[in-house]
Each structure stands twice: as C-alpha cells, then as structure tokens.
C-alpha cells in the first residue's frame, strides 16, 4: 500500500461508503475520491462528507488513481469497466465488490487495458440497509474478503489493503466462488424473498419471531439482487432445484408420519447447525 | 384471578419455566407447583428454584390446583390429558401452550372430565434456546397470546392471566389458528431445517450473514417440532406445496432473464416486507 496515493470509489452506497471511511481511518494520507453521476446523489454525498473529493466526471474521478474500486451492482460494474478503460493510468489496480465473480472477471479481461490489473473481491459482510447514509467505517473489520484473482499483478497490494482494514483475505477461484455463494447467499435471498411473497398479508400482524428472522433480508435492494441472480443464473437455478427436492423430501417424511424418522432427521440438522453457530463465534 | 390459589405446570422447560417465574413475579401469593417425572429433571429444576414446590407424582402435582398448565410438546400434552383427568378438582382450568391447536382441543374434549374446563393457549414468543435454565420472567411481556377456546368456562380467567403478565390476548378458533401458524411459523421452521440440511458442509465456514439469519431456528428441538409437523400435517403440507410453487416461479423468472421483471417482483416483495417490519415495531 506504500505506493498508493489516490483511491477512487465508483458506487458510493453502503458498501462503497463504508469502505471510503474505513480507508480514510486507516490511511489518512491517501486521497479518496468518489464518483456521483447524478445531481441528486452528488448533493446527498457532499453532505455526508464521506470522501475527500466528489467528482461528477468519470474521467476526472479515475485519472491518476492507483486503485479504482467498483462498488455498484454487478451489471453496472461491467458497464463501468468499459467507461473507465480509456482513463486508467499505467499499473492502475481495478477491483470490484460484486457478489458474482465469473461474469465480472470475464468482462474485466475483455474491457480493461493491459497496463491495468484487475482483482476481484467479495467482502462477506453487508447489511439489510442500503445507502451511503448508513455507512460504517468498521464494516470490514473481522469479516472475510474472498479474492478471486490471485494471479493478477495487483493481488498482493489488495490483499494487504483488506488485511490492514481488519479483514481476512482468502483466495478462491471465481468458478468456486460463484458455486459457493449461490449456496450460502444467493439461494438464501431467493428463499427469503419467496417466503415474504408467500405469506398471506392478513397473517402478517401475527408474524412469529421465526418469520421475522427468515424474512429479514427480504428488503435487500431489487436492482442489486436482480443482477446477482442473472449473473449467477446457472448455479442459482441448480441450487434451487436441489433445495426444492430437500423440501419435498421433508414433506414426504411428514406425510409418512413416522415420528421417529422426523426426530432423527431434525436431530441430524440440529447437529449440523451447531457447526454454523460454532464457526460464527470464531474470531478471524 | 382472585380465586386462584394454586397453579401447576407440567413441562417446566423454557416456556413453562419462564411462565412459572412470570406468575410468581406478578402473583407472589399464588403457589406454583412444578412436575418433574425423571430424577434427572427433578435434580436440575430443584437447583434452579424455579417453582415453589416440585412434585414427582402427577396426582400430587395436580390435586387441588386451580389452573393446570401443560407446557410440553404437543403429543405429550395429549398424553397428559389422560393422566391428569382423574385428579382434577371441580372447576379446575386446564390450559396448554402448544403450537397446534385442533388436535389438542379435540383430545381435551375427549379426555378431560366435564367438571374441568379447557382453554387452548399459544403465546407467540419463544427462543431458539430450550431448557428451563434459560428461563426469562419477562418472556410473555409485550407478546401476543392466541386463545382458541373463547367459549370455555375458564376463558375469562385465562385471558385475565395473560393480560396481567403483559401479553395481548387474542381469541381465534383452533382451525384458523392452525392454518395461520402453518404459514407464519411451521413452514418457516421446515424451510430453515431444509436449508441447513441443504448447504454443503465445506461451505459453512464462509456462511454469509443471510445464511446465519435463515438457519438460526434450525436448532429448534426435534421432539417439539416432530409433534408440531405431525399435529398440523394437512396445513403444513398444503403450505409447503404452495411455497414450492412460489420458489419454482421465481426460478422461471430468473431463467427467462428479463431483468425488469425480476426488479419489479423484488420491489413488490420489498414493499410487503416493510409491512412486517412496521408491525414488528408496533407496541401492543
């Protein structure tokens, strides 16, 4: 990180805004630039004082920048590759925070110039809130950041950046990443959305704690999640299919009505669940 | 509640134990008796000092009691009806805290003597912890208690009891109750259990917050939930079928790949979700 003088963030929302503040906190001398396309978001971000400087021109925001962070929804990250390409300096490092990695990596390869390097990142943290106003400078502390481009020129610098911010950097290839995240996050959102859609509206005032738990992420933003589902379509549909089979099998067990079989099955699930709880409590 | 001198709790676990402490806190002069069948649970409960007196004989626990509270899993509540029937005093009120109400009401009608009255109760609160050691005397404060036997002789007294403990008592018939709880709680648990079963074990250490949210209730006790699924089988299987269709339709939307349609669908869900969040924040 020693040679880094200027960092630009495109997409100063909750994730990008929190990263801006985390970077300023850890590296006060680095200039952090934000990009705000619309007048409305410029006005909002200026008030929040979240970055050192806010640009409305993409060229100005990116020029001379050592690290460019793309923190918008997946499909818009791909659009940004094309737009920033002409303005990147020699040895610029471009990273993204998207939740699907294969399509992004392919697009980076296609659109970014050879003089720049790309490092795919996916910090495993977030919030059900969206918008820069909820920014949290400690968001990345104690979380895992998956890095999908171990081979790139900038990988070492970016690993160092995440580690200095208190994240644990873990290298994984983009194919494995997308397969894993489909199961651990994308399917989960699909289930929560579907459950909220399913529950009859007149029952909502009697929502038990369990329903509140399972629908908590149902306010995740539509544009972000439409992009994730579409950009990881194959894995998500595959997992959905398997999950539906798991549900139907459970239904069969209930239909058959052998109490002991249901008790055994739930006991097995209880045991597996303790692994999740145990891991959740581990310090990085 | 003025005429109530003695209350007996069968099933002094988390729910029953919390109720014992809530009753003692609000009505210090009422004698609260617990029943512990096994030596092990007797020893454990004696140490917790959760009730005024602990009995290992069901007859002794129930005799002269004004209110008998059945707080065990559903099928064991039904067994208790048969066992306590010969020992009930004139005008004794028997209530239960079970999560399925139709089978319980039918069993009460069949097994309890005419001199006693039955009031089905379902407090909409709980915890993913089980066991009397986690008892919380304020568990019922600010929660809803559904009462499914408005016509019974004891209904007025029991409504008063819940209200004095800070619960909002809502009358609903047992058929509607089971239909509603299937959608708001039973299906939710089935989904959580299935998701925990589904996720590949080697991915667990990278569990995102969303997965932790949705699997939180997967440690709910097997004996309790086997009974609930079996005692509300028809509604649960019916809702499971509808929910699977909702999932499959979402999958179709992703397969078709029209971004705007997915965005519209999630926006509609976001809006409905705000109703849940809004209701959750309401004071009773």
Interface residues (C-beta under 8 A of the other chain):
Chain A: X75 X124 X125 X126 X144 X146 X170 X180 X181 X183 X184 X185 X187 X188 X189 X190 X191 X192 X193 X194 X195 X196 X197 X198 X199 X200 X201 X203 X204 X205 X206 X207 X208 X209 X210 X211 X212 X213 X214 X215 X216 X217 X218 X219 X220 X221 X222 X223 X225 X226 X227 X229 X230 X233 X236 X237 X239 X240 X241 X242 X243 X244 X246 X247 X248 X250 X251 X254 X255 X257 X259 X262 X263 X264 X265 X266 X267 X268 X269 X270 X272 X273 X274 X275 X276 X277 X279 X280
Chain B: X75 X124 X125 X126 X144 X146 X170 X180 X181 X183 X184 X185 X187 X188 X189 X190 X191 X192 X193 X194 X195 X196 X197 X198 X199 X200 X201 X203 X204 X205 X206 X207 X208 X209 X210 X211 X212 X213 X214 X215 X216 X217 X218 X219 X220 X221 X222 X223 X225 X226 X227 X229 X230 X233 X236 X237 X239 X240 X241 X242 X243 X244 X246 X247 X248 X250 X251 X254 X255 X257 X259 X262 X263 X264 X265 X266 X267 X268 X269 X270 X272 X273 X274 X275 X276 X277 X279 X280
